[in-house]
Amino acid sequence: MKKTNSHTIGVKGITYLAKTINPEIGSYLNHKINNSYNFTVELSNGTIKMSLEIAQDYEARPSSVTFDRYEIVAKTFCKTLND
């Protein structure tokens, strides 16, 4: 995976919406893109995953991103374990 600045507005927007569903989701730190053109978002306390498509859709028209789509992102939250 490689850090990227691609679609930062969309990634941050979807991260915010996912946090409205799961308040345990931490603050955005950065995001990486993988070979499948999906994003892994690094948070202050873990990670979430989202598709490139949802980030693009949010940037083009935020109201087009429905609850069920960002709910899927919220469900990908993986908390970092602190030793």
C-alpha positions as CSV (number, residue, x, y, z in Angstrom):
1,M,0.0,0.0,0.0
2,K,1.1,3.5,-0.8
3,K,0.2,6.8,1.0
4,T,-1.8,9.1,-1.3
5,N,-3.5,12.5,-1.3
6,S,-6.0,11.3,-3.9
7,H,-9.6,12.1,-3.0
8,T,-8.7,13.4,0.5
9,I,-11.9,15.4,0.7
10,G,-14.0,12.3,-0.1
11,V,-12.1,10.1,2.3
12,K,-12.3,12.6,5.2
13,G,-16.1,13.1,4.5
14,I,-16.9,9.4,4.5
15,T,-14.7,8.9,7.6
16,Y,-16.8,11.6,9.3
17,L,-20.1,9.9,8.2
18,A,-18.9,6.5,9.4
19,K,-18.0,8.1,12.8
20,T,-21.7,9.2,13.1
21,I,-22.6,5.5,13.1
22,N,-19.7,4.2,15.2
23,P,-18.4,6.9,17.6
24,E,-15.4,4.7,18.4
25,I,-13.9,5.6,15.1
26,G,-10.9,7.9,15.7
27,S,-9.6,10.9,13.9
28,Y,-8.3,10.8,10.3
29,L,-4.5,10.6,10.0
30,N,-3.8,9.6,6.4
31,H,-4.9,7.1,3.8
32,K,-3.3,4.6,1.5
33,I,-4.4,3.0,-1.8
34,N,-3.9,-0.7,-2.6
35,N,-3.7,-2.6,-5.8
36,S,-7.4,-3.0,-6.0
37,Y,-7.8,0.8,-5.9
38,N,-9.5,0.8,-2.5
39,F,-8.4,3.0,0.5
40,T,-7.2,2.0,3.9
41,V,-7.7,4.9,6.2
42,E,-5.3,5.2,9.2
43,L,-7.0,6.7,12.2
44,S,-5.8,7.8,15.6
45,N,-7.0,4.5,17.0
46,G,-7.3,2.0,14.1
47,T,-8.3,1.7,10.5
48,I,-11.3,1.7,8.2
49,K,-11.6,0.6,4.6
50,M,-13.5,2.2,1.8
51,S,-13.8,2.0,-2.0
52,L,-12.4,4.6,-4.3
53,E,-15.9,4.9,-5.7
54,I,-17.5,6.1,-2.5
55,A,-14.8,8.7,-2.0
56,Q,-15.3,9.9,-5.6
57,D,-19.1,10.0,-5.2
58,Y,-18.8,12.0,-2.0
59,E,-16.6,14.6,-3.7
60,A,-18.9,14.9,-6.7
61,R,-22.2,15.0,-4.8
62,P,-22.1,14.3,-1.0
63,S,-25.9,13.8,-0.9
64,S,-25.6,10.9,-3.3
65,V,-23.8,8.8,-0.6
66,T,-26.6,6.9,1.2
67,F,-26.6,5.7,4.8
68,D,-26.2,2.1,3.8
69,R,-23.0,2.8,1.9
70,Y,-21.2,4.6,4.7
71,E,-22.6,2.1,7.2
72,I,-20.6,-0.6,5.3
73,V,-17.4,1.6,5.8
74,A,-18.2,2.0,9.5
75,K,-18.4,-1.8,9.9
76,T,-14.8,-2.1,8.6
77,F,-13.4,-0.4,11.7
78,C,-10.5,-2.3,13.2
79,K,-9.3,-0.9,16.5
80,T,-5.5,-0.8,17.1
81,L,-4.6,-2.7,20.2
82,N,-2.4,-0.8,22.6
83,D,0.1,-3.0,24.5
